[in-house]
């Protein structure tokens, strides 16, 4: 386990130390306002907006174990407030202090077999997910410390925050599609079916749309289904409405039952990209013989690859889909007295925390 995950033994703030208001997770279901010290040295990010991810909801509900105390929030867009000499950050070409950026959540540990042999860390400390203690290592804070090894990517000034906030989950989707189809992400004209139209499903539909092929969204919830239609996607309310099989299905629904349905909806030699089940929500019966006899491919994806962040930023900035309309909740960080309100319900689309 990385040393970044260990609980801090730092003393309380001393007189004269600058602090910022933060939202701290102390246990499942227990998130509250706190204050943390602003470090006097090291790279700093000033937050513009942080997305509230489905993973944050799972952590809050206790379905994913994390060290506490913890600052949640790993989908961050902000401005480089401070770059000190020897900062150790891995900056995209041309990025400098004062620039608007996205921070990739995971920081390679440098010690594991993955770092040594494959170039992909198997023990990444992650902002807002695994970095416990008293540091500013999550996005539910107006300032965030940036650890050496962090990957930093430019975000165009003209890209609205309501689009830029989708870049991190879009990178997750693109990495999954890369694992299925290499750097093309989706073969030209392929299109496909997306199960579920939460924030990850929105990104999957936009990524498939970029291939030029037809995109259909299967979503049981009528409000989310209406959002998919507003964004220009064909929709189904039930799997039984599907009139044919799909060469590509992306499961972003986040339930074991959806995975089983996705297998049934695939055409012969089709590909299922599994993106929804990041927490253990139980099991479901499937027939492995279907995978063999119909030559199906099942691609699971948990790791987001660094090479997919810049393409994700370009896609959310340029897609003709009105992506910003999928932001359905914006919480003013300074005005939010009870941060548990962030988890009171699952939003129709994307929820953001906005900083002045």
C-alpha positions in Angstrom: 0.0 0.0 0.0 1.3 3.4 -0.9 2.4 5.7 1.9 0.0 8.3 0.6 -2.8 6.1 1.9 -1.7 6.2 5.5 -3.7 8.2 8.1 -2.0 11.5 9.0 -0.5 12.1 12.4 -0.2 15.8 11.8 -1.0 18.2 14.7 -4.0 20.6 14.5 -3.5 23.9 12.6 -1.3 26.4 14.5 -2.1 30.0 14.8 -1.3 31.9 11.6 -1.5 28.8 9.3 -3.8 29.3 6.3 -6.7 26.9 6.1 -9.5 26.2 3.7 -13.0 24.8 4.1 -13.4 21.2 3.0 -15.9 18.4 2.9 -14.5 15.4 4.8 -15.7 11.8 4.8 -15.2 10.2 8.2 -17.2 7.0 7.8 -19.9 5.6 5.5 -22.8 8.1 5.5 -20.8 10.6 7.5 -19.5 13.6 5.5 -19.1 17.0 7.1 -17.6 20.4 6.8 -14.0 20.7 8.0 -10.9 22.9 7.7 -7.5 21.8 6.5 -4.1 23.5 6.3 -2.9 24.9 3.0 0.6 23.5 2.6 3.3 26.2 2.3 5.3 24.3 -0.3 4.5 22.1 -3.3 2.2 22.4 -6.3 -1.3 23.6 -5.8 -4.5 23.5 -7.9 -7.3 26.0 -7.5 -10.5 24.2 -8.2 -13.1 25.4 -10.7 -15.4 22.4 -10.6 -15.5 18.9 -9.3 -17.8 16.2 -10.6 -19.8 14.0 -8.2 -19.0 10.5 -9.5 -21.1 7.4 -9.0 -18.0 6.0 -7.2 -18.4 8.8 -4.7 -21.9 7.6 -4.0 -20.7 4.0 -3.6 -18.0 5.2 -1.1 -20.5 7.3 0.8 -22.9 4.3 1.0 -20.1 2.1 2.3 -20.0 -0.2 -0.8 -16.3 0.6 -1.5 -13.9 0.7 1.4 -11.6 3.7 1.7 -9.2 5.1 4.3 -10.7 7.9 6.5 -10.6 10.8 7.0 -10.8 11.4 3.3 -11.6 14.2 0.9 -13.7 12.8 -1.9 -13.7 14.2 -5.4 -11.5 12.9 -8.2 -13.1 14.5 -11.3 -11.4 17.9 -11.1 -11.0 20.9 -13.3 -9.0 23.8 -12.0 -6.1 26.2 -12.5 -2.5 25.7 -11.6 -2.2 28.0 -8.6 1.4 27.2 -7.8 4.3 25.4 -9.5 7.4 25.2 -7.3 10.8 24.2 -8.6 11.2 20.4 -8.6 7.4 20.0 -8.5 7.7 16.5 -10.1 4.4 16.9 -12.1 4.1 15.3 -15.5 2.8 18.3 -17.5 1.3 18.1 -21.0 3.5 20.1 -23.4 3.1 23.9 -22.9 1.2 23.7 -19.6 2.4 26.3 -17.1 1.5 28.0 -13.8 -1.9 29.8 -14.2 -3.2 27.4 -16.9 -6.6 25.7 -16.7 -6.1 22.0 -16.4 -7.5 18.5 -15.7 -5.6 16.3 -13.2 -5.6 12.6 -13.8 -6.8 11.0 -10.5 -4.1 8.2 -10.2 -0.5 8.8 -9.3 2.0 5.9 -10.2 3.6 4.6 -7.1 6.9 3.8 -8.9 7.5 0.6 -6.9 5.1 -2.1 -8.0 5.6 -4.7 -10.7 3.2 -2.8 -13.0 5.4 0.3 -12.8 8.6 -1.7 -13.4 7.4 -4.1 -16.1 4.3 -2.8 -17.8 4.3 1.0 -17.3 0.9 0.8 -15.7 0.8 1.1 -11.9 -1.0 -1.6 -10.0 -1.0 0.3 -6.7 -1.9 3.9 -7.6 -2.8 6.3 -4.9 -5.8 8.2 -6.2 -7.0 11.7 -5.5 -10.4 11.5 -3.8 -10.4 7.7 -3.5 -7.4 6.3 -1.6 -5.4 9.2 -0.2 -6.5 9.3 3.4 -5.2 11.6 6.2 -5.3 15.4 6.6 -3.8 16.6 3.3 -5.6 18.5 0.5 -5.8 15.4 -1.7 -9.4 15.5 -3.0 -11.6 17.7 -5.1 -14.1 18.7 -2.4 -11.9 21.6 -1.5 -11.1 24.9 -3.2 -7.4 24.0 -3.2 -5.8 20.6 -3.9 -2.2 19.6 -3.4 -0.6 18.0 -6.4 1.8 15.1 -5.7 4.9 14.4 -7.7 4.1 12.1 -10.6 0.6 13.6 -11.2 -0.4 13.8 -14.8 -1.7 17.3 -15.8 -3.6 18.1 -19.1 -4.6 21.4 -20.6 -8.3 22.3 -20.8 -9.2 25.0 -23.3 -10.3 28.3 -21.8 -13.3 28.4 -24.1 -14.6 25.0 -23.0 -17.5 25.5 -20.6 -17.2 23.9 -17.2 -20.3 21.9 -17.9 -18.5 20.2 -20.7 -15.1 20.0 -19.2 -16.4 18.2 -16.2 -17.2 15.2 -18.4 -13.6 14.8 -19.5 -12.5 12.4 -16.7 -15.4 10.0 -17.1 -15.0 10.3 -20.8 -11.4 9.2 -20.4 -12.7 6.1 -18.5 -15.0 5.3 -21.5 -12.3 5.9 -24.1 -9.8 3.6 -22.2 -12.4 0.8 -22.1 -13.1 1.2 -25.9 -9.3 1.3 -26.5 -9.0 -2.1 -24.8 -11.8 -3.4 -27.1 -10.8 -1.8 -30.4 -7.3 -0.2 -30.0 -6.7 3.5 -30.6 -9.7 3.8 -33.0 -11.9 3.6 -29.9 -14.9 2.6 -32.0 -14.6 1.4 -35.6 -16.0 4.0 -38.0 -19.7 3.7 -38.4 -20.1 1.0 -35.8 -22.4 2.7 -33.3 -24.0 0.5 -30.7 -26.2 0.2 -27.7 -25.6 1.9 -24.3 -27.2 0.4 -21.2 -28.0 3.1 -18.6 -27.9 6.9 -19.1 -26.2 8.2 -16.0 -23.0 10.3 -16.5 -21.0 7.3 -17.7 -23.7 6.3 -20.1 -23.8 9.9 -21.4 -20.1 9.7 -22.1 -20.4 6.3 -23.7 -23.2 7.5 -26.0 -21.1 10.5 -27.1 -18.1 8.3 -27.8 -20.1 5.9 -29.9 -21.7 8.9 -31.7 -18.3 10.1 -32.7 -17.8 6.9 -34.8 -20.6 8.1 -37.1 -22.8 5.1 -36.4 -26.3 4.9 -34.9 -26.5 5.0 -31.1 -29.4 3.6 -29.0 -29.8 4.1 -25.3 -31.6 1.5 -23.1 -32.8 3.3 -20.0 -35.6 2.2 -17.7 -35.9 5.6 -15.9 -38.3 7.8 -17.9 -36.6 11.1 -16.9 -33.1 9.9 -17.9 -34.7 8.4 -21.1 -36.1 11.8 -21.9 -32.6 13.4 -21.4 -31.2 10.9 -23.9 -33.8 11.8 -26.4 -33.2 15.5 -25.8 -29.5 14.9 -26.7 -30.5 13.2 -29.9 -30.2 9.5 -29.1 -32.7 6.8 -30.0 -34.0 5.1 -26.8 -35.6 1.9 -25.5 -37.5 1.6 -22.3 -37.1 -2.2 -22.0 -34.8 -4.8 -23.4 -37.8 -6.6 -25.0 -38.2 -3.6 -27.3 -34.9 -4.4 -29.0 -35.7 -5.6 -32.5 -32.3 -6.8 -33.4 -28.9 -7.7 -31.9 -26.1 -5.2 -31.5 -22.5 -5.7 -32.5 -21.4 -3.4 -29.7 -23.0 -3.0 -26.2 -21.6 -0.7 -23.6 -23.0 -1.5 -20.1 -22.9 1.6 -18.0 -26.0 0.8 -15.9 -24.2 -0.4 -12.9 -26.2 -3.5 -11.9 -25.4 -7.2 -12.3 -28.7 -7.8 -14.1 -27.8 -5.2 -16.8 -24.6 -7.3 -17.5 -26.7 -10.4 -18.1 -29.1 -8.4 -20.3 -26.2 -7.0 -22.3 -24.9 -10.5 -23.2 -28.4 -11.4 -24.5 -28.5 -8.2 -26.6 -25.2 -8.9 -28.4 -25.1 -10.1 -32.0 -23.0 -13.1 -32.9 -19.3 -12.2 -32.5 -20.4 -9.0 -30.7 -18.4 -7.1 -28.1 -19.6 -6.2 -24.6 -17.7 -3.4 -22.9 -18.4 -3.6 -19.1 -18.2 -0.2 -17.4 -20.9 -0.1 -14.9 -20.0 -2.5 -12.1 -17.3 -0.8 -10.0 -18.8 -1.9 -6.7 -19.9 -5.4 -5.7 -23.6 -5.3 -6.0 -24.1 -9.0 -6.0 -24.2 -11.8 -8.6 -26.4 -12.8 -11.5 -26.8 -16.0 -13.4 -25.4 -16.1 -16.9 -24.7 -19.0 -19.4 -21.0 -19.1 -20.2 -21.9 -21.3 -23.2 -23.5 -18.3 -24.8 -20.1 -16.5 -24.7 -18.4 -19.5 -26.4 -21.0 -20.6 -28.9 -21.8 -17.1 -30.1 -18.1 -16.0 -30.2 -18.8 -13.1 -27.9 -16.1 -10.7 -26.5 -16.4 -9.3 -23.0 -14.1 -6.4 -22.1 -13.9 -5.2 -18.5 -12.2 -2.0 -17.7 -11.2 -0.5 -14.4 -8.0 1.4 -15.2 -8.0 4.7 -17.1 -5.0 5.0 -19.4 -3.1 8.3 -19.4 -3.0 8.4 -23.2 -6.8 8.8 -23.2 -7.2 12.0 -21.2 -6.2 14.5 -23.9 -8.5 12.8 -26.5 -11.3 12.9 -23.9 -10.8 16.6 -23.3 -11.0 17.2 -27.1 -14.1 15.1 -27.5 -16.1 16.8 -24.7 -15.1 20.2 -26.1 -16.0 19.4 -29.7 -18.9 17.0 -29.8 -22.0 18.3 -31.5 -24.0 16.6 -28.8 -25.3 19.2 -26.3 -23.3 17.6 -23.5 -23.7 20.6 -21.2 -27.4 19.8 -21.0 -26.6 16.6 -19.2 -25.4 18.6 -16.2 -28.6 18.5 -14.1 -27.3 19.6 -10.6 -24.8 22.3 -9.7 -23.9 22.7 -6.0 -22.3 26.0 -4.8 -19.4 24.8 -2.6 -19.4 27.9 -0.4 -23.2 27.9 0.1 -23.6 24.2 0.8 -24.0 23.9 4.6 -24.5 20.1 4.7 -22.4 18.2 2.2 -24.4 15.1 2.7 -26.9 16.8 0.4 -24.5 15.7 -2.4 -25.5 12.1 -1.8 -29.2 12.5 -0.9 -30.2 11.2 -4.4 -28.7 10.1 -7.6 -29.0 13.0 -10.1 -30.7 12.5 -13.5 -27.5 13.5 -15.3 -24.2 14.9 -14.0 -23.9 16.7 -10.6 -21.1 19.2 -10.1 -19.6 21.1 -7.2 -18.8 24.7 -8.3 -16.2 26.9 -6.7 -16.2 30.7 -7.0 
